[in-house]
């Protein structure tokens, strides 16, 4: 006779079996991977959101890990600019034969409401082959990998040709923070982080149908600039039914903006990206890419690319309304109507020209256009043969046949500060994920367990190759 279990008992049994399975997998890991998991779990489970989190606590926790792993205390620095705001800088000393290599990762994360998520966003879970939590991918994955790998370098006596400098930073997820860690370190503590090259987030592996498809290396990113659009009006009684009210004038201008496309333009990075992307695109997309590469920027020729957000974002400057505000009473016409328009500007474009274009497209002298904050200009990093060659060699061994493609991000990373400071930055993680299901900046963020482990291996090999061959630890 089969035993009969209640629903509660079945759930408890399933949870027990899952827990046992996870423990069994953990016990089968190498000591290095187990140590990495412990670092990763600790970092992920420290809430580092702007509203309630504490990046200073996270920086101190990683500093304690490095110190316990053998790092000299003098080579570990905590830089705090305010309560709950912390950055970590650690230096693995090499022979000094070459200028340092900078490893960058931010430790702040996007907000995550427990009521929206299927699980506690600040408790790391391993479910169905995935690690799940806020920050599981962005960007505590790379931060934990760098910390764990540096500890392994110290224990093995690795002495590279370059110093290897780790910078774990705060407030990358905030567009205009006075505590932005990368900005603070580069502007106020340049001696701690100065380097020839930097490795950061921004690129990585893309899955298609569950299989590795492309490995991107981010060499450029668009410039972030927000504008406030505002209409001032005398207001009045809502019973008047005026058709030239502040709301309507602003709305008409926004409709004109919604129908406008900035001209398509290529730079060396996006040109190289499209030339590589052409090889495995659909016929329709490929035809449009060929037209653009041939210099045909006609709207009809590029319509298919314009309709794809992932392509549209890399071929032109984009400006989109993201917030609206107007009115003070339901029975009164507003004296002010305003909109926030966020622009992502091509790195070689003139930001001042973008504002002039907005004024022209809105086509209403009553709509004022005012920049919010100051754009951080960030020139593309060069297609460095040493970096690209290392990525291609390592990727070729780990994922044979998967192309390595230079790319420009539509969003921004801390690389903008490095590039504007004259440090060539390259965004690549070796962690493969599906953008459609990763939950990055959204709900239920996740990354594949094996993908994370492979990323750790990839970054270990990349850092060792760029930092130089192992040298004897002694004189």
N, C-alpha and C positions, 0 to 999 in steps of 0.2 A: 504493500500500500504506500502511495506517495505521501510524503509529509505535506501538510497544508500550511502555508505561510500567509499571514496577514500582509496588507500593503505596506504597513510600517516595517514589519519584519523583513520583507523583501528589499525595501529601501536600505535598511540598516545592513543587510547582508551584502548588497551591491556596493555600498560605501566601504565596507570592510575589505571586500575583494579588491576594490580599486586602490585602497590604501596599501594593501599588501603588495599589489603589483608594482606600485610606485616605489615602495621600499626595496623590492627585489631589484628593480632597474637601477636604483641609486647605489645599492650595494655592489652591483656589477661594474660600476664605473672605476676608471683609474683614479689614483689618488689626486692627480692634477685636475681631472674633471670634477671630482667630488669637491675639491677645494674651490673651484670656480663656481659650482652650483651654490655653495654656501655664501660666497661673496655676492653673487647675483641675487639670491633670495634676500639677503640683508638689505641690499641697495634698493631693490624693487619695493620692499615692504616699508620703506621709510617714505612717508607722504611728503612729496616735494612740490605740491601745487602752490600757486600764488596765494590762494585764499586761506588755507590752513596748514600748508606744508612748511618744511624747514630744510633748505639745502645746506645750511651750516651743519646740521646734524649729519646729513649724508656725507658731506665732505670730511667731517671728523671721523666718521665710521670707516671710510676708505683710507684715510690717513693711518688709522689704527691698524688696519689690515696690512698696509705696506710696512709699517714699523715692525709688526709681528713677523712679517715675512723676510726681514733682514735689511730693510732700507735704513741707512743712517738718518737719525732724526734731523740733522742739519740739512738734509736733501729733501725734506718734506715741509711745505709751507701751506698754511691756511690763510686765505685772504678773505676777510669779511668786511662788508661795507655797510651793514645794517643788521639788526636782529633778524634771524631766520634767513640770512643771505650769506652763503658761503661758497668759496671756490678752493680747489685743491691744486697745488702745483708740486710735482715730484720729479726728481732728476736722477736718471741712471747714468752715471758718469762713464764715458768712453775714453778713447785715447786722445781725443781732440784733433784728430787728423782732418776731420771735416766738420762743417757747421752743423748744429743740432737738427734732429728730427723731432717735430712737435706732434704729439698725439692729442687730439681734441675730442671731447664728448661732453654734452651738457647733461646735468643731473636734475634739472627741473622738468616737470611734466605738465601736460594739459589737464585742466580740471576734469574730474570724474565723479558724477553723482551716484551714490550707491543705489538710489531708487531707480535709476535708469538701467543699471547694469544687471546682467544675469547672475553676478556673483560679486563678492567684495573686491573692488578694484585694487585694493592695497594688501591683498593676500595672494601670494603667488600660487597658482594652481598648475598642475600638470595633468592635462586631460586629452585623451585621444591623440597623443603624439605632439601636443602643443603646450607651451608655457603661456599662461594667460594672466594678465594684470596690466594696470596702467603703467606704462614705461617698460613693459616686457620687451618692446622693440625700440621705441623712441624715447630716449636714446641710452637707456640704462644698459641695454645689451652691449653696446660698444664700450661704455664706461667700465662695466664689470670685466669684460674681456681684457681691456688694457691693464686693469689692476692685476688680474690673475696672471697675465702673461709677464708683466714686469716682475712679479714675485718669483716666477719660474726662472727668469733671467738671472736674478740675484742669486738664487739657490744654485744655479748651474755654473756661476762664475763667469757668465758671458760679459765680455768687455768689447763693445763695438767700436767702430771708427768714429762714430758720432756720439755725443750725448743724446739720450732719448728723454725728452721732456713730456710729461703727462700734464694736461690741463683739464680738470673737470670743472665745468662752469655753471653758473646760475643764470636764470632769466632769459635764456635763449628763446623760450616760447612767448615772450612778451615783446611786442613790436617796438616799444620805445621806453625801455626801463633805464633809469639812472644807475641801476645795479647790474646791468648786463655784464656778466663775468668776463667774456672774451674782450669786450671793449675796455673794461677796467684794467685787465691784465696787460693788454697791448699798449694802452695809453699811459698807465701809471706804474707798471712793473715790467717794462719791456725786457729788462735784463734777465728776468726769470723765465721768459717764454720765447725769446728771440730764436729764430731758426731759419734754415734754408727752405725746408719743406714742411708741410703739415698734412696729416691724414685725419679726416673727419667724416662725419655722416654726409648724406646728400646723394650718394649713389649706392648701388648694391645689386643683389640678384633679384631678377623678376621671374616668377613662375608663370607658366601658361599650361593649362590642363594638368596642373600638379607637377610639372617637370621644369627643370632649369631651362630658361629661354634666352635671357640676356643678362650680362653682367655690365652694369653701367658705372662709369667713373665720372663724377661730377666735376667739371672744370670751370663752370660759371653758374651764376644765378641771377635772376632778374632783380632789379632795384625796387625796393619797397617804398611807395609814397602814397599817403592818404591825403584826400582833399575834403574840405567841408564846403558844400554847396548851400547857399542860403538866399532866401527871398524875404525881404522886409516889406510890410504892407500896413496900411492904416487900420486894417481890420474892420469891424463893424458887426451889425446884427445879422444873424444867419438867415433871417427872414428876407433879407434883400436879394438873395439868390445870385450874387455877383459871379460871373464866369471868369473874372480875372483875379480871383483870390490867390493868395500866396501858395496854397496847396496845388491849385490847378496849374499855375505858372511853372512851379517846380516839377510837377508830374509831366507836363508837356516836354520840358527839357530832358527829363530822364528817359522818356520814350525815344527821343532823338538820339540820346547816347546809346540806348540799348540796341538801336539799329545800325550803329556805326562800328566799323572795324578799322583799327589802325593798319597802316600798310604792312605787308609781309616783308621781313628782312632777315637775311641770314648773316651769321658771323662764323668764324672758323670752327667754333665748337658745334653749332647747330648744323652747319654744312656737313661736318664729319659724321654727326649723329644720323642725319637723313641718308647719307650715302650708305651707311651700315644698315639702317632700318629698312632700306629699300629691298634688301635681299630676301626678307621673309614676310613681306606685307601682302595684303590682298591686291588683286589686280587694280581695283579702283583707287585704292590709296596710293599704290605704287605709281600710277599714272600722274596723280596730282603731285607727288614728290618729285618725279622726273621733271614736270613742268616748272616747279619752283627752282630746282637745281639748275635748270636751263635759263633761269632769269625771267620766267613768265609769272608775274605776280597778279595776273588778272583774276578778279573775284570769282568768275565762273570756273576758271581752271582750278582754283584752290578751294572751291566750295566744300568738297568732301573733308579736307583737312580743317577748315574753319568750323565744321560741325562736330569735330572730335576734340573735346577739351584738352586732352593730353597733347595733341599736336598744335592746336590753336595757341596754347600757352607758350610754345617755344618758337613760333614763327613771327610773333608780333607782340607789341605792347598791348596789355589789356587793362581796361578800367571798368569796374563794376560797382553798382550801388549795393551797399551792405547794411545800411541803417537809415531809418527815417524818424523824424520827429516834427510835430506841428500841433498847434492848438492848445487852448487853455480852458475851453468850456465847450460843451456840445451845442450850445445855442449861440456861439459867437464865431465870427470869422477870425482866423489866426492872424496875429501881427507878424509872426515868423514861421516859416517852413524851412526845414533843413534836411539835407541828406549827406551821408558819409559815403564817399566813393573811394574805393581802394584800387590803386593802380600798381601793376607789376610791369616795370619798364625794362626794355631790353638794355643790357649793360653798356652798349655803345651808343645809346640814344641820349639826347639832351633832355634832362628832366624839365627844364624850363619850357621847352617846346611842347611837352605833354600838357602843361597847364594852359598854354595858348591854344592847343587843339581842343581842350575841353571847353574853353570859352567860345570857340568858333562853333563847335558842334551843338552846344546847348542853345546858342543863337537867341539869347535873351539878355539884354543889358541889366535886367533886374535880378539875375542870378549871379551872385558873387561866387568866386572860386578861390578858396584860401588853402594853402598847404598846411597840413597838420604834421608837425615834426620836420626833421631834416633828412633828406634821402642820404643813405650811405652808399656812395659810389664804389663799385667793386669790379675792377677789370678782370676778365677771364684769366685763369692760370694757363701757362703755355702747355702745349702738348709735349711734355717732357719725356724724351725717349727712355730715360732711366726708370721713371715711374710707370709709364705705360707698358714698357717691356717687362718689368717685374710682374705687374698685374697679369699680363697675357701669359707669361710662362707658368705662373702658379695656377691660374685658372685653367690653363690647358691641361695640367696634370690632374686637377681635382674635378673638373667638369669638361671633359673632352668635347670639342665641337661647339661649345657655347661661346658666342661672340662677345668680345669686350668692346663696349661702345662708349665713346665720350659723350657727355650730355650736359645740358644746361637745365637747372631746376627752375620751375615756375615759382616756387616758394624760396624762402631765404634760410640760411644756416649761419652759424658762427664763422663760417669761412669768409663771409663778407668783410668781417673785421680784419682777418688775417690778410686777405688779398689787398685791402685798402692800405694795410701797413707794410706791404711789400713782401709778404711771405706767400709763396705759391702754395695753395691749398688744393687737395684732391679728395673728393668725397667717394669713399668706397669701403664697404664693410665685408663683402663676401657672404652676407647673410641673405638667403633667398626667401622671398615672401610673395604672396599674392596681394597686390594693392587693394583688390576688391574685397578681400576678407580679412585683412590684417587688423582692422579696427584702429589704426593709428589716427590720433586726433578724434576718434569716434568711440563707439561702444565696443566693449569686450575685446580689447586689444590682445593680439596673440602673435606668437612666432613659433615655428616648428622647433621641437627639441633638437633633432638632428641638424636642422639648418643652423641653429645657434652654435652647436658644437663645431660644425664645419666652418662657420664664420670665425670662431676662435682660432682654428687651425690656419685658416687663410691669413688672418691678420698677424698671427705669429710669424708665418713665413714671409709675409710682405715686409713687416718691420725689420726682421733680421736681414733681408736682402738689401733694403734701403739704408739700414744703419751700418752695414758693413760686416765682413766676416768675423767670426768669433776669434778673439785673441786670448792668449793665456792671461789668467787673472793676476799673476805675479809680475815682477819686473822683468 
